[in-house]
Amino acid sequence: MEATVSTLEEVRLLVAEVLGITDRLESLTESTALLGSMPELDSMAVAELIAAIEDRFGFEVDEEDFTADIFDTIGSLSDFVAAHLE
């Protein structure tokens, strides 16, 4: 399922908050690369981001669903969230 605009916006904001880059929020788009491209997104930040997603969106991320592809872009992360909100 593709993310809705509101899901995408919530994920953008959540990424900015968790990574401490709210000053760069306007530059974060659906195609913004995450893992391997953002120095702020290290292994600890990934864990914090998953916990924040679980809290904000009310679902638990299953280890089987947890792959690096989820963190390819903000869009792929939003699509992952949207798929779990069905």
PDB file with SEQRES, HELIX, SHEET and CRYST1 records, atoms N, CA, C and O in Angstrom:
SEQRES   1 A   86  MET GLU ALA THR VAL SER THR LEU GLU GLU VAL ARG LEU          
SEQRES   2 A   86  LEU VAL ALA GLU VAL LEU GLY ILE THR ASP ARG LEU GLU          
SEQRES   3 A   86  SER LEU THR GLU SER THR ALA LEU LEU GLY SER MET PRO          
SEQRES   4 A   86  GLU LEU ASP SER MET ALA VAL ALA GLU LEU ILE ALA ALA          
SEQRES   5 A   86  ILE GLU ASP ARG PHE GLY PHE GLU VAL ASP GLU GLU ASP          
SEQRES   6 A   86  PHE THR ALA ASP ILE PHE ASP THR ILE GLY SER LEU SER          
SEQRES   7 A   86  ASP PHE VAL ALA ALA HIS LEU GLU                              
HELIX    1 AA1 VAL A    5  LEU A   19  1                                  15    
HELIX    2 AA2 THR A   22  SER A   27  5                                   6    
HELIX    3 AA3 SER A   43  PHE A   57  1                                  15    
HELIX    4 AA4 GLU A   63  ASP A   65  5                                   3    
HELIX    5 AA5 ALA A   68  PHE A   71  5                                   4    
HELIX    6 AA6 ILE A   74  HIS A   84  1                                  11    
CRYST1    1.000    1.000    1.000  90.00  90.00  90.00 P 1           1          
ATOM      1  N   MET A   1       0.844  -1.182   0.000  1.00  0.00           N  
ATOM      2  CA  MET A   1       0.000   0.000   0.000  1.00  0.00           C  
ATOM      3  C   MET A   1       0.887   1.242   0.000  1.00  0.00           C  
ATOM      4  O   MET A   1       1.895   1.301   0.705  1.00  0.00           O  
ATOM      5  N   GLU A   2       0.505   2.214  -0.787  1.00  0.00           N  
ATOM      6  CA  GLU A   2       1.271   3.450  -0.859  1.00  0.00           C  
ATOM      7  C   GLU A   2       0.832   4.391   0.258  1.00  0.00           C  
ATOM      8  O   GLU A   2      -0.349   4.463   0.597  1.00  0.00           O  
ATOM      9  N   ALA A   3       1.781   5.097   0.811  1.00  0.00           N  
ATOM     10  CA  ALA A   3       1.499   6.009   1.919  1.00  0.00           C  
ATOM     11  C   ALA A   3       0.628   7.176   1.468  1.00  0.00           C  
ATOM     12  O   ALA A   3       0.773   7.683   0.356  1.00  0.00           O  
ATOM     13  N   THR A   4      -0.271   7.589   2.339  1.00  0.00           N  
ATOM     14  CA  THR A   4      -1.058   8.787   2.075  1.00  0.00           C  
ATOM     15  C   THR A   4      -0.215  10.006   2.402  1.00  0.00           C  
ATOM     16  O   THR A   4       0.832   9.900   3.041  1.00  0.00           O  
ATOM     17  N   VAL A   5      -0.682  11.163   1.958  1.00  0.00           N  
ATOM     18  CA  VAL A   5       0.051  12.404   2.224  1.00  0.00           C  
ATOM     19  C   VAL A   5       0.221  12.608   3.722  1.00  0.00           C  
ATOM     20  O   VAL A   5       1.299  12.994   4.173  1.00  0.00           O  
ATOM     21  N   SER A   6      -0.828  12.353   4.500  1.00  0.00           N  
ATOM     22  CA  SER A   6      -0.719  12.574   5.947  1.00  0.00           C  
ATOM     23  C   SER A   6       0.268  11.603   6.596  1.00  0.00           C  
ATOM     24  O   SER A   6       1.008  11.989   7.501  1.00  0.00           O  
ATOM     25  N   THR A   7       0.285  10.341   6.140  1.00  0.00           N  
ATOM     26  CA  THR A   7       1.260   9.385   6.673  1.00  0.00           C  
ATOM     27  C   THR A   7       2.667   9.823   6.315  1.00  0.00           C  
ATOM     28  O   THR A   7       3.565   9.774   7.155  1.00  0.00           O  
ATOM     29  N   LEU A   8       2.868  10.249   5.085  1.00  0.00           N  
ATOM     30  CA  LEU A   8       4.176  10.723   4.650  1.00  0.00           C  
ATOM     31  C   LEU A   8       4.621  11.912   5.489  1.00  0.00           C  
ATOM     32  O   LEU A   8       5.775  11.978   5.913  1.00  0.00           O  
ATOM     33  N   GLU A   9       3.718  12.846   5.729  1.00  0.00           N  
ATOM     34  CA  GLU A   9       4.061  14.026   6.530  1.00  0.00           C  
ATOM     35  C   GLU A   9       4.401  13.632   7.968  1.00  0.00           C  
ATOM     36  O   GLU A   9       5.344  14.168   8.551  1.00  0.00           O  
ATOM     37  N   GLU A  10       3.644  12.706   8.537  1.00  0.00           N  
ATOM     38  CA  GLU A  10       3.932  12.265   9.906  1.00  0.00           C  
ATOM     39  C   GLU A  10       5.280  11.573   9.983  1.00  0.00           C  
ATOM     40  O   GLU A  10       6.034  11.779  10.935  1.00  0.00           O  
ATOM     41  N   VAL A  11       5.590  10.749   8.983  1.00  0.00           N  
ATOM     42  CA  VAL A  11       6.878  10.047   8.970  1.00  0.00           C  
ATOM     43  C   VAL A  11       8.022  11.049   8.788  1.00  0.00           C  
ATOM     44  O   VAL A  11       9.048  10.936   9.460  1.00  0.00           O  
ATOM     45  N   ARG A  12       7.863  12.021   7.897  1.00  0.00           N  
ATOM     46  CA  ARG A  12       8.885  13.074   7.722  1.00  0.00           C  
ATOM     47  C   ARG A  12       9.174  13.759   9.054  1.00  0.00           C  
ATOM     48  O   ARG A  12      10.330  13.920   9.445  1.00  0.00           O  
ATOM     49  N   LEU A  13       8.112  14.158   9.742  1.00  0.00           N  
ATOM     50  CA  LEU A  13       8.272  14.851  11.018  1.00  0.00           C  
ATOM     51  C   LEU A  13       8.939  13.944  12.052  1.00  0.00           C  
ATOM     52  O   LEU A  13       9.817  14.385  12.794  1.00  0.00           O  
ATOM     53  N   LEU A  14       8.526  12.697  12.100  1.00  0.00           N  
ATOM     54  CA  LEU A  14       9.087  11.751  13.058  1.00  0.00           C  
ATOM     55  C   LEU A  14      10.579  11.531  12.795  1.00  0.00           C  
ATOM     56  O   LEU A  14      11.379  11.508  13.730  1.00  0.00           O  
ATOM     57  N   VAL A  15      10.946  11.371  11.539  1.00  0.00           N  
ATOM     58  CA  VAL A  15      12.364  11.199  11.186  1.00  0.00           C  
ATOM     59  C   VAL A  15      13.159  12.426  11.635  1.00  0.00           C  
ATOM     60  O   VAL A  15      14.224  12.292  12.237  1.00  0.00           O  
ATOM     61  N   ALA A  16      12.650  13.597  11.348  1.00  0.00           N  
ATOM     62  CA  ALA A  16      13.338  14.835  11.733  1.00  0.00           C  
ATOM     63  C   ALA A  16      13.476  14.945  13.250  1.00  0.00           C  
ATOM     64  O   ALA A  16      14.530  15.335  13.753  1.00  0.00           O  
ATOM     65  N   GLU A  17      12.415  14.601  13.975  1.00  0.00           N  
ATOM     66  CA  GLU A  17      12.455  14.681  15.442  1.00  0.00           C  
ATOM     67  C   GLU A  17      13.462  13.698  16.025  1.00  0.00           C  
ATOM     68  O   GLU A  17      14.297  14.071  16.848  1.00  0.00           O  
ATOM     69  N   VAL A  18      13.380  12.436  15.595  1.00  0.00           N  
ATOM     70  CA  VAL A  18      14.254  11.399  16.147  1.00  0.00           C  
ATOM     71  C   VAL A  18      15.717  11.672  15.823  1.00  0.00           C  
ATOM     72  O   VAL A  18      16.594  11.460  16.660  1.00  0.00           O  
ATOM     73  N   LEU A  19      15.980  12.144  14.603  1.00  0.00           N  
ATOM     74  CA  LEU A  19      17.366  12.395  14.202  1.00  0.00           C  
ATOM     75  C   LEU A  19      17.883  13.758  14.640  1.00  0.00           C  
ATOM     76  O   LEU A  19      19.058  14.070  14.451  1.00  0.00           O  
ATOM     77  N   GLY A  20      16.998  14.575  15.229  1.00  0.00           N  
ATOM     78  CA  GLY A  20      17.412  15.893  15.693  1.00  0.00           C  
ATOM     79  C   GLY A  20      17.710  16.848  14.560  1.00  0.00           C  
ATOM     80  O   GLY A  20      18.599  17.691  14.674  1.00  0.00           O  
ATOM     81  N   ILE A  21      16.972  16.723  13.460  1.00  0.00           N  
ATOM     82  CA  ILE A  21      17.223  17.580  12.297  1.00  0.00           C  
ATOM     83  C   ILE A  21      15.953  18.340  11.894  1.00  0.00           C  
ATOM     84  O   ILE A  21      15.675  18.509  10.707  1.00  0.00           O  
ATOM     85  N   THR A  22      15.200  18.789  12.876  1.00  0.00           N  
ATOM     86  CA  THR A  22      13.967  19.515  12.566  1.00  0.00           C  
ATOM     87  C   THR A  22      14.243  20.800  11.795  1.00  0.00           C  
ATOM     88  O   THR A  22      13.366  21.310  11.098  1.00  0.00           O  
ATOM     89  N   ASP A  23      15.453  21.321  11.919  1.00  0.00           N  
ATOM     90  CA  ASP A  23      15.817  22.513  11.148  1.00  0.00           C  
ATOM     91  C   ASP A  23      15.923  22.215   9.651  1.00  0.00           C  
ATOM     92  O   ASP A  23      15.922  23.135   8.832  1.00  0.00           O  
ATOM     93  N   ARG A  24      16.014  20.944   9.298  1.00  0.00           N  
ATOM     94  CA  ARG A  24      16.103  20.533   7.889  1.00  0.00           C  
ATOM     95  C   ARG A  24      14.816  19.879   7.399  1.00  0.00           C  
ATOM     96  O   ARG A  24      14.801  19.286   6.321  1.00  0.00           O  
ATOM     97  N   LEU A  25      13.740  19.977   8.171  1.00  0.00           N  
ATOM     98  CA  LEU A  25      12.477  19.314   7.840  1.00  0.00           C  
ATOM     99  C   LEU A  25      12.007  19.643   6.431  1.00  0.00           C  
ATOM    100  O   LEU A  25      11.570  18.749   5.707  1.00  0.00           O  
ATOM    101  N   GLU A  26      12.086  20.897   6.031  1.00  0.00           N  
ATOM    102  CA  GLU A  26      11.589  21.311   4.712  1.00  0.00           C  
ATOM    103  C   GLU A  26      12.355  20.646   3.569  1.00  0.00           C  
ATOM    104  O   GLU A  26      11.821  20.516   2.467  1.00  0.00           O  
ATOM    105  N   SER A  27      13.578  20.229   3.809  1.00  0.00           N  
ATOM    106  CA  SER A  27      14.370  19.591   2.752  1.00  0.00           C  
ATOM    107  C   SER A  27      14.105  18.090   2.650  1.00  0.00           C  
ATOM    108  O   SER A  27      14.554  17.447   1.702  1.00  0.00           O  
ATOM    109  N   LEU A  28      13.381  17.529   3.618  1.00  0.00           N  
ATOM    110  CA  LEU A  28      13.081  16.101   3.603  1.00  0.00           C  
ATOM    111  C   LEU A  28      11.873  15.846   2.711  1.00  0.00           C  
ATOM    112  O   LEU A  28      10.780  16.351   2.967  1.00  0.00           O  
ATOM    113  N   THR A  29      12.084  15.058   1.662  1.00  0.00           N  
ATOM    114  CA  THR A  29      11.005  14.722   0.741  1.00  0.00           C  
ATOM    115  C   THR A  29      10.833  13.215   0.686  1.00  0.00           C  
ATOM    116  O   THR A  29      11.583  12.465   1.312  1.00  0.00           O  
ATOM    117  N   GLU A  30       9.843  12.788  -0.065  1.00  0.00           N  
ATOM    118  CA  GLU A  30       9.580  11.361  -0.229  1.00  0.00           C  
ATOM    119  C   GLU A  30      10.805  10.629  -0.775  1.00  0.00           C  
ATOM    120  O   GLU A  30      11.032   9.467  -0.438  1.00  0.00           O  
ATOM    121  N   SER A  31      11.584  11.289  -1.602  1.00  0.00           N  
ATOM    122  CA  SER A  31      12.742  10.645  -2.224  1.00  0.00           C  
ATOM    123  C   SER A  31      14.054  10.848  -1.461  1.00  0.00           C  
ATOM    124  O   SER A  31      15.110  10.422  -1.927  1.00  0.00           O  
ATOM    125  N   THR A  32      13.995  11.488  -0.303  1.00  0.00           N  
ATOM    126  CA  THR A  32      15.212  11.689   0.493  1.00  0.00           C  
ATOM    127  C   THR A  32      15.775  10.341   0.935  1.00  0.00           C  
ATOM    128  O   THR A  32      15.090   9.553   1.587  1.00  0.00           O  
ATOM    129  N   ALA A  33      17.032  10.086   0.572  1.00  0.00           N  
ATOM    130  CA  ALA A  33      17.701   8.843   0.952  1.00  0.00           C  
ATOM    131  C   ALA A  33      17.998   8.850   2.449  1.00  0.00           C  
ATOM    132  O   ALA A  33      18.350   9.880   3.024  1.00  0.00           O  
ATOM    133  N   LEU A  34      17.848   7.686   3.061  1.00  0.00           N  
ATOM    134  CA  LEU A  34      18.065   7.587   4.507  1.00  0.00           C  
ATOM    135  C   LEU A  34      19.320   6.773   4.822  1.00  0.00           C  
ATOM    136  O   LEU A  34      20.411   7.334   4.919  1.00  0.00           O  
ATOM    137  N   LEU A  35      19.176   5.482   4.979  1.00  0.00           N  
ATOM    138  CA  LEU A  35      20.268   4.617   5.432  1.00  0.00           C  
ATOM    139  C   LEU A  35      21.453   4.692   4.472  1.00  0.00           C  
ATOM    140  O   LEU A  35      21.311   4.447   3.274  1.00  0.00           O  
ATOM    141  N   GLY A  36      22.602   5.028   5.005  1.00  0.00           N  
ATOM    142  CA  GLY A  36      23.808   5.146   4.209  1.00  0.00           C  
ATOM    143  C   GLY A  36      24.020   6.545   3.644  1.00  0.00           C  
ATOM    144  O   GLY A  36      25.102   6.858   3.146  1.00  0.00           O  
ATOM    145  N   SER A  37      22.989   7.387   3.719  1.00  0.00           N  
ATOM    146  CA  SER A  37      23.091   8.740   3.180  1.00  0.00           C  
ATOM    147  C   SER A  37      23.015   9.807   4.252  1.00  0.00           C  
ATOM    148  O   SER A  37      23.525  10.912   4.069  1.00  0.00           O  
ATOM    149  N   MET A  38      22.389   9.488   5.359  1.00  0.00           N  
ATOM    150  CA  MET A  38      22.261  10.442   6.473  1.00  0.00           C  
ATOM    151  C   MET A  38      23.157   9.991   7.613  1.00  0.00           C  
ATOM    152  O   MET A  38      22.914   8.946   8.216  1.00  0.00           O  
ATOM    153  N   PRO A  39      24.182  10.762   7.913  1.00  0.00           N  
ATOM    154  CA  PRO A  39      25.084  10.358   8.993  1.00  0.00           C  
ATOM    155  C   PRO A  39      24.377  10.245  10.343  1.00  0.00           C  
ATOM    156  O   PRO A  39      24.833   9.515  11.224  1.00  0.00           O  
ATOM    157  N   GLU A  40      23.271  10.961  10.507  1.00  0.00           N  
ATOM    158  CA  GLU A  40      22.532  10.904  11.780  1.00  0.00           C  
ATOM    159  C   GLU A  40      21.825   9.560  11.974  1.00  0.00           C  
ATOM    160  O   GLU A  40      21.481   9.195  13.099  1.00  0.00           O  
ATOM    161  N   LEU A  41      21.608   8.824  10.877  1.00  0.00           N  
ATOM    162  CA  LEU A  41      20.856   7.565  10.956  1.00  0.00           C  
ATOM    163  C   LEU A  41      21.821   6.391  11.124  1.00  0.00           C  
ATOM    164  O   LEU A  41      22.107   5.651  10.183  1.00  0.00           O  
ATOM    165  N   ASP A  42      22.314   6.249  12.362  1.00  0.00           N  
ATOM    166  CA  ASP A  42      23.176   5.123  12.694  1.00  0.00           C  
ATOM    167  C   ASP A  42      22.311   4.014  13.302  1.00  0.00           C  
ATOM    168  O   ASP A  42      21.088   4.142  13.360  1.00  0.00           O  
ATOM    169  N   SER A  43      22.937   2.941  13.749  1.00  0.00           N  
ATOM    170  CA  SER A  43      22.177   1.805  14.262  1.00  0.00           C  
ATOM    171  C   SER A  43      21.320   2.161  15.475  1.00  0.00           C  
ATOM    172  O   SER A  43      20.211   1.648  15.620  1.00  0.00           O  
ATOM    173  N   MET A  44      21.819   3.027  16.339  1.00  0.00           N  
ATOM    174  CA  MET A  44      21.023   3.453  17.496  1.00  0.00           C  
ATOM    175  C   MET A  44      19.817   4.275  17.048  1.00  0.00           C  
ATOM    176  O   MET A  44      18.721   4.118  17.586  1.00  0.00           O  
ATOM    177  N   ALA A  45      20.018   5.150  16.065  1.00  0.00           N  
ATOM    178  CA  ALA A  45      18.924   5.978  15.558  1.00  0.00           C  
ATOM    179  C   ALA A  45      17.868   5.122  14.876  1.00  0.00           C  
ATOM    180  O   ALA A  45      16.679   5.428  14.965  1.00  0.00           O  
ATOM    181  N   VAL A  46      18.278   4.053  14.194  1.00  0.00           N  
ATOM    182  CA  VAL A  46      17.312   3.137  13.572  1.00  0.00           C  
ATOM    183  C   VAL A  46      16.432   2.525  14.659  1.00  0.00           C  
ATOM    184  O   VAL A  46      15.211   2.473  14.511  1.00  0.00           O  
ATOM    185  N   ALA A  47      17.040   2.065  15.743  1.00  0.00           N  
ATOM    186  CA  ALA A  47      16.277   1.478  16.848  1.00  0.00           C  
ATOM    187  C   ALA A  47      15.324   2.510  17.463  1.00  0.00           C  
ATOM    188  O   ALA A  47      14.172   2.195  17.763  1.00  0.00           O  
ATOM    189  N   GLU A  48      15.807   3.731  17.646  1.00  0.00           N  
ATOM    190  CA  GLU A  48      14.964   4.799  18.188  1.00  0.00           C  
ATOM    191  C   GLU A  48      13.815   5.125  17.239  1.00  0.00           C  
ATOM    192  O   GLU A  48      12.690   5.367  17.675  1.00  0.00           O  
ATOM    193  N   LEU A  49      14.102   5.131  15.953  1.00  0.00           N  
ATOM    194  CA  LEU A  49      13.075   5.439  14.963  1.00  0.00           C  
ATOM    195  C   LEU A  49      12.004   4.356  14.918  1.00  0.00           C  
ATOM    196  O   LEU A  49      10.818   4.668  14.818  1.00  0.00           O  
ATOM    197  N   ILE A  50      12.401   3.101  14.988  1.00  0.00           N  
ATOM    198  CA  ILE A  50      11.429   2.001  15.019  1.00  0.00           C  
ATOM    199  C   ILE A  50      10.550   2.123  16.261  1.00  0.00           C  
ATOM    200  O   ILE A  50       9.332   1.975  16.167  1.00  0.00           O  
ATOM    201  N   ALA A  51      11.144   2.389  17.415  1.00  0.00           N  
ATOM    202  CA  ALA A  51      10.368   2.553  18.647  1.00  0.00           C  
ATOM    203  C   ALA A  51       9.394   3.722  18.522  1.00  0.00           C  
ATOM    204  O   ALA A  51       8.248   3.629  18.961  1.00  0.00           O  
ATOM    205  N   ALA A  52       9.849   4.814  17.925  1.00  0.00           N  
ATOM    206  CA  ALA A  52       8.990   5.988  17.746  1.00  0.00           C  
ATOM    207  C   ALA A  52       7.840   5.681  16.796  1.00  0.00           C  
ATOM    208  O   ALA A  52       6.715   6.127  17.022  1.00  0.00           O  
ATOM    209  N   ILE A  53       8.109   4.925  15.739  1.00  0.00           N  
ATOM    210  CA  ILE A  53       7.055   4.524  14.796  1.00  0.00           C  
ATOM    211  C   ILE A  53       6.027   3.655  15.508  1.00  0.00           C  
ATOM    212  O   ILE A  53       4.823   3.849  15.345  1.00  0.00           O  
ATOM    213  N   GLU A  54       6.503   2.702  16.295  1.00  0.00           N  
ATOM    214  CA  GLU A  54       5.580   1.833  17.034  1.00  0.00           C  
ATOM    215  C   GLU A  54       4.703   2.653  17.967  1.00  0.00           C  
ATOM    216  O   GLU A  54       3.498   2.414  18.049  1.00  0.00           O  
ATOM    217  N   ASP A  55       5.283   3.608  18.666  1.00  0.00           N  
ATOM    218  CA  ASP A  55       4.519   4.451  19.590  1.00  0.00           C  
ATOM    219  C   ASP A  55       3.539   5.356  18.857  1.00  0.00           C  
ATOM    220  O   ASP A  55       2.370   5.438  19.231  1.00  0.00           O  
ATOM    221  N   ARG A  56       4.003   6.027  17.829  1.00  0.00           N  
ATOM    222  CA  ARG A  56       3.183   7.007  17.117  1.00  0.00           C  
ATOM    223  C   ARG A  56       2.038   6.358  16.351  1.00  0.00           C  
ATOM    224  O   ARG A  56       0.919   6.872  16.347  1.00  0.00           O  
ATOM    225  N   PHE A  57       2.320   5.216  15.695  1.00  0.00           N  
ATOM    226  CA  PHE A  57       1.328   4.621  14.810  1.00  0.00           C  
ATOM    227  C   PHE A  57       0.604   3.422  15.415  1.00  0.00           C  
ATOM    228  O   PHE A  57      -0.348   2.913  14.823  1.00  0.00           O  
ATOM    229  N   GLY A  58       1.046   2.966  16.589  1.00  0.00           N  
ATOM    230  CA  GLY A  58       0.314   1.943  17.320  1.00  0.00           C  
ATOM    231  C   GLY A  58       0.396   0.534  16.770  1.00  0.00           C  
ATOM    232  O   GLY A  58      -0.572  -0.221  16.858  1.00  0.00           O  
ATOM    233  N   PHE A  59       1.535   0.165  16.202  1.00  0.00           N  
ATOM    234  CA  PHE A  59       1.726  -1.227  15.798  1.00  0.00           C  
ATOM    235  C   PHE A  59       3.141  -1.644  16.138  1.00  0.00           C  
ATOM    236  O   PHE A  59       4.028  -0.807  16.304  1.00  0.00           O  
ATOM    237  N   GLU A  60       3.342  -2.958  16.240  1.00  0.00           N  
ATOM    238  CA  GLU A  60       4.654  -3.489  16.578  1.00  0.00           C  
ATOM    239  C   GLU A  60       5.342  -3.957  15.310  1.00  0.00           C  
ATOM    240  O   GLU A  60       4.741  -4.667  14.503  1.00  0.00           O  
ATOM    241  N   VAL A  61       6.591  -3.570  15.126  1.00  0.00           N  
ATOM    242  CA  VAL A  61       7.364  -3.976  13.962  1.00  0.00           C  
ATOM    243  C   VAL A  61       7.897  -5.382  14.210  1.00  0.00           C  
ATOM    244  O   VAL A  61       8.634  -5.623  15.166  1.00  0.00           O  
ATOM    245  N   ASP A  62       7.514  -6.297  13.341  1.00  0.00           N  
ATOM    246  CA  ASP A  62       7.944  -7.692  13.424  1.00  0.00           C  
ATOM    247  C   ASP A  62       9.356  -7.804  12.848  1.00  0.00           C  
ATOM    248  O   ASP A  62       9.659  -7.202  11.818  1.00  0.00           O  
ATOM    249  N   GLU A  63      10.208  -8.567  13.509  1.00  0.00           N  
ATOM    250  CA  GLU A  63      11.589  -8.731  13.047  1.00  0.00           C  
ATOM    251  C   GLU A  63      11.659  -9.239  11.616  1.00  0.00           C  
ATOM    252  O   GLU A  63      12.585  -8.895  10.882  1.00  0.00           O  
ATOM    253  N   GLU A  64      10.686 -10.059  11.208  1.00  0.00           N  
ATOM    254  CA  GLU A  64      10.675 -10.599   9.845  1.00  0.00           C  
ATOM    255  C   GLU A  64      10.451  -9.507   8.812  1.00  0.00           C  
ATOM    256  O   GLU A  64      10.925  -9.615   7.681  1.00  0.00           O  
ATOM    257  N   ASP A  65       9.731  -8.455   9.191  1.00  0.00           N  
ATOM    258  CA  ASP A  65       9.445  -7.347   8.283  1.00  0.00           C  
ATOM    259  C   ASP A  65      10.560  -6.311   8.260  1.00  0.00           C  
ATOM    260  O   ASP A  65      10.578  -5.431   7.399  1.00  0.00           O  
ATOM    261  N   PHE A  66      11.468  -6.413   9.184  1.00  0.00           N  
ATOM    262  CA  PHE A  66      12.496  -5.402   9.388  1.00  0.00           C  
ATOM    263  C   PHE A  66      13.687  -5.658   8.465  1.00  0.00           C  
ATOM    264  O   PHE A  66      14.506  -6.539   8.727  1.00  0.00           O  
ATOM    265  N   THR A  67      13.777  -4.879   7.381  1.00  0.00           N  
ATOM    266  CA  THR A  67      14.888  -5.005   6.437  1.00  0.00           C  
ATOM    267  C   THR A  67      15.471  -3.617   6.147  1.00  0.00           C  
ATOM    268  O   THR A  67      14.842  -2.596   6.424  1.00  0.00           O  
ATOM    269  N   ALA A  68      16.655  -3.602   5.598  1.00  0.00           N  
ATOM    270  CA  ALA A  68      17.299  -2.329   5.254  1.00  0.00           C  
ATOM    271  C   ALA A  68      16.508  -1.584   4.184  1.00  0.00           C  
ATOM    272  O   ALA A  68      16.565  -0.355   4.123  1.00  0.00           O  
ATOM    273  N   ASP A  69      15.771  -2.305   3.339  1.00  0.00           N  
ATOM    274  CA  ASP A  69      14.980  -1.674   2.275  1.00  0.00           C  
ATOM    275  C   ASP A  69      13.964  -0.680   2.828  1.00  0.00           C  
ATOM    276  O   ASP A  69      13.635   0.307   2.172  1.00  0.00           O  
ATOM    277  N   ILE A  70      13.474  -0.939   4.025  1.00  0.00           N  
ATOM    278  CA  ILE A  70      12.515  -0.035   4.664  1.00  0.00           C  
ATOM    279  C   ILE A  70      13.117   1.362   4.790  1.00  0.00           C  
ATOM    280  O   ILE A  70      12.413   2.362   4.653  1.00  0.00           O  
ATOM    281  N   PHE A  71      14.410   1.425   5.048  1.00  0.00           N  
ATOM    282  CA  PHE A  71      15.103   2.689   5.289  1.00  0.00           C  
ATOM    283  C   PHE A  71      15.826   3.215   4.051  1.00  0.00           C  
ATOM    284  O   PHE A  71      16.781   3.982   4.168  1.00  0.00           O  
ATOM    285  N   ASP A  72      15.374   2.807   2.869  1.00  0.00           N  
ATOM    286  CA  ASP A  72      15.969   3.303   1.636  1.00  0.00           C  
ATOM    287  C   ASP A  72      15.705   4.797   1.481  1.00  0.00           C  
ATOM    288  O   ASP A  72      16.633   5.578   1.274  1.00  0.00           O  
ATOM    289  N   THR A  73      14.433   5.194   1.583  1.00  0.00           N  
ATOM    290  CA  THR A  73      14.037   6.603   1.473  1.00  0.00           C  
ATOM    291  C   THR A  73      12.930   6.899   2.484  1.00  0.00           C  
ATOM    292  O   THR A  73      12.391   5.989   3.113  1.00  0.00           O  
ATOM    293  N   ILE A  74      12.607   8.155   2.627  1.00  0.00           N  
ATOM    294  CA  ILE A  74      11.470   8.513   3.483  1.00  0.00           C  
ATOM    295  C   ILE A  74      10.196   7.907   2.899  1.00  0.00           C  
ATOM    296  O   ILE A  74       9.310   7.485   3.642  1.00  0.00           O  
ATOM    297  N   GLY A  75      10.104   7.864   1.581  1.00  0.00           N  
ATOM    298  CA  GLY A  75       8.945   7.261   0.924  1.00  0.00           C  
ATOM    299  C   GLY A  75       8.806   5.787   1.223  1.00  0.00           C  
ATOM    300  O   GLY A  75       7.695   5.320   1.474  1.00  0.00           O  
ATOM    301  N   SER A  76       9.901   5.034   1.206  1.00  0.00           N  
ATOM    302  CA  SER A  76       9.823   3.600   1.502  1.00  0.00           C  
ATOM    303  C   SER A  76       9.461   3.372   2.965  1.00  0.00           C  
ATOM    304  O   SER A  76       8.742   2.425   3.285  1.00  0.00           O  
ATOM    305  N   LEU A  77       9.945   4.219   3.843  1.00  0.00           N  
ATOM    306  CA  LEU A  77       9.590   4.120   5.261  1.00  0.00           C  
ATOM    307  C   LEU A  77       8.102   4.447   5.455  1.00  0.00           C  
ATOM    308  O   LEU A  77       7.415   3.792   6.239  1.00  0.00           O  
ATOM    309  N   SER A  78       7.619   5.452   4.744  1.00  0.00           N  
ATOM    310  CA  SER A  78       6.196   5.813   4.812  1.00  0.00           C  
ATOM    311  C   SER A  78       5.321   4.692   4.260  1.00  0.00           C  
ATOM    312  O   SER A  78       4.268   4.389   4.821  1.00  0.00           O  
ATOM    313  N   ASP A  79       5.755   4.079   3.164  1.00  0.00           N  
ATOM    314  CA  ASP A  79       5.000   2.956   2.595  1.00  0.00           C  
ATOM    315  C   ASP A  79       4.941   1.786   3.571  1.00  0.00           C  
ATOM    316  O   ASP A  79       3.914   1.117   3.683  1.00  0.00           O  
ATOM    317  N   PHE A  80       6.038   1.541   4.271  1.00  0.00           N  
ATOM    318  CA  PHE A  80       6.085   0.477   5.278  1.00  0.00           C  
ATOM    319  C   PHE A  80       5.066   0.752   6.381  1.00  0.00           C  
ATOM    320  O   PHE A  80       4.313  -0.137   6.778  1.00  0.00           O  
ATOM    321  N   VAL A  81       5.052   1.980   6.866  1.00  0.00           N  
ATOM    322  CA  VAL A  81       4.091   2.380   7.909  1.00  0.00           C  
ATOM    323  C   VAL A  81       2.669   2.218   7.388  1.00  0.00           C  
ATOM    324  O   VAL A  81       1.822   1.638   8.068  1.00  0.00           O  
ATOM    325  N   ALA A  82       2.402   2.723   6.192  1.00  0.00           N  
ATOM    326  CA  ALA A  82       1.052   2.674   5.608  1.00  0.00           C  
ATOM    327  C   ALA A  82       0.571   1.235   5.468  1.00  0.00           C  
ATOM    328  O   ALA A  82      -0.604   0.953   5.704  1.00  0.00           O  
ATOM    329  N   ALA A  83       1.448   0.334   5.091  1.00  0.00           N  
ATOM    330  CA  ALA A  83       1.083  -1.072   4.937  1.00  0.00           C  
ATOM    331  C   ALA A  83       0.648  -1.692   6.262  1.00  0.00           C  
ATOM    332  O   ALA A  83      -0.169  -2.613   6.282  1.00  0.00           O  
ATOM    333  N   HIS A  84       1.189  -1.193   7.358  1.00  0.00           N  
ATOM    334  CA  HIS A  84       0.853  -1.734   8.673  1.00  0.00           C  
ATOM    335  C   HIS A  84      -0.357  -1.041   9.308  1.00  0.00           C  
ATOM    336  O   HIS A  84      -0.819  -1.445  10.374  1.00  0.00           O  
ATOM    337  N   LEU A  85      -0.854  -0.020   8.663  1.00  0.00           N  
ATOM    338  CA  LEU A  85      -2.022   0.690   9.188  1.00  0.00           C  
ATOM    339  C   LEU A  85      -3.318   0.184   8.579  1.00  0.00           C  
ATOM    340  O   LEU A  85      -4.396   0.642   8.957  1.00  0.00           O  
ATOM    341  N   GLU A  86      -3.232  -0.753   7.643  1.00  0.00           N  
ATOM    342  CA  GLU A  86      -4.431  -1.286   6.994  1.00  0.00           C  
ATOM    343  C   GLU A  86      -5.328  -1.995   7.979  1.00  0.00           C  
ATOM    344  O   GLU A  86      -6.382  -2.504   7.598  1.00  0.00           O  
TER     345      GLU A  86                                                      
END                                                                             
